[in-house]
Amino acid sequence: LNVSQSVSHLALFSPDRQSLHSLALTKLSSSSYYCSPFSSPACIVEIMLLFVQILILILILPISFANHSTVRELLAPETSSVSLSCSPLLQEENCTRASWFREGQIIGTSTSSSNLVLRFDMKVPVPDDQPQIGLLQLVGLRKGDGGRFWCLCNGTVGQVARVRIVYLDESFKNAAQLFQTTAGHSVILKCRKPAGFPIPSVRWERNGDLILPDDRFSLTSLGDLMITSASISDTGHYKCIAWNVAGERNLVHLLTVLPASWHPKLHSQSSAKQNFANNHSMLQTIFSTLCYLLGCVLIIVLLVDLLWHAAPSLAGYSRCCFSWLNRTLLAGCHSRWPRPPTYEVCNDEFTFHLPPPPYSVVTGRLLRIRPASVV
């Protein structure tokens, strides 16, 4: 409180409200005063003038600083562009170059004939329809690129503009779920809305119909849907919709309400029995299939053995197949397979069967001229 005179007067009532005492305020320093009794009729007038001065200061000072303290709010969607003007460049003649600031940090300068372009996303083109009058062009705004911007020219500060990015995230903070409850119980369907600005609102729909809060359906402070005393008719798809000016996002839950007679323990036992029966039938099918294949293999082996002994003509073909298999596929393992004898021994000295190779032709000639007894 600034007091122009060195002595001022203050009137005080006595505790019984019957007499009026005057006090003299003697200024000792810039912030301290000394009070003393003083009886003068002009004391009340001076006090009234003092209060009038205080009221004038209270009313006039905020008005004088109103233009400097106001902040202009601008909402801009993502990937959009915003242009900010500098009032000193437009209003003052001696101002030809202005410096632009963002949150107290200088970001560049603009002149009365050229704009300052600040690109946040290089994929977004710069608008070419803006006049070159010293504007600040914010191109391709993204989440987190907002802030307070202002210009400074010759000591004059322009209006502060606060740019806020409007957005809404794609995913919710919780995933879709399958809820199951019995009739008569309560259930809470969770909906953790995604982050966004402005803060997104939440509404619920059941099978495409909007849910209005009532005695059974209510919304929590987090946006969850609470169903009290659920009934079988409440079964369906519940969609949580989070929305703001940037758009909306959906999250769908499936709720199944079972009859009151349904018991989880009995249901689990019946499910276990059914699973055991299914597994048992599967094992039986696999075992019967294996037995069938094994029987087929045994039958084929028996048929081959019977044909080998019953039809001598088939033995030659089987020997040819065996020799071809021995030469091509089982060349390294031929010693492990049984082979027919290389030649036949006959008691008749006039009959001699030349064994097949590996004997050479010369060896065969020598064997022909030798008697059978020597051989």
Buried (B, 14 or more C-beta within 10 A) or exposed (E): EEEEEEBBBBBEEEEEEEEEEBBBBBBEEEEEBEEEEBEEEEBBEBBEEBEEBEEEEEEEEEEEEEEEEEEEEBBBBBBBBBBBBBBBBBEEEEBEEBBBBBEEEEEEBBBBEEBBBBBBEEEBEEEEEEEEBBBBBBBBBBBEBBBBBBBBBEEBBBBBBBBBBBBBBEEBEBEBEEBBBBBEEEBBBBBBBBEBBEEBEBBBBBEEEEBEEEEBBBBEEEBBBBBBEBEEEBBBEBBBBBBBEBBEBEBEBBBBBBEEEEEEEEEEEEEEEEEEEEEEEEEEEEEEEEEEEEEEEEEEEEEEEEEEEEEEEEEEEEEEEBBEEBEEEEEEEEEEEEEEEEEEEEEEEEEBEEBEEEBEEEEEEEBEEEEBEEE
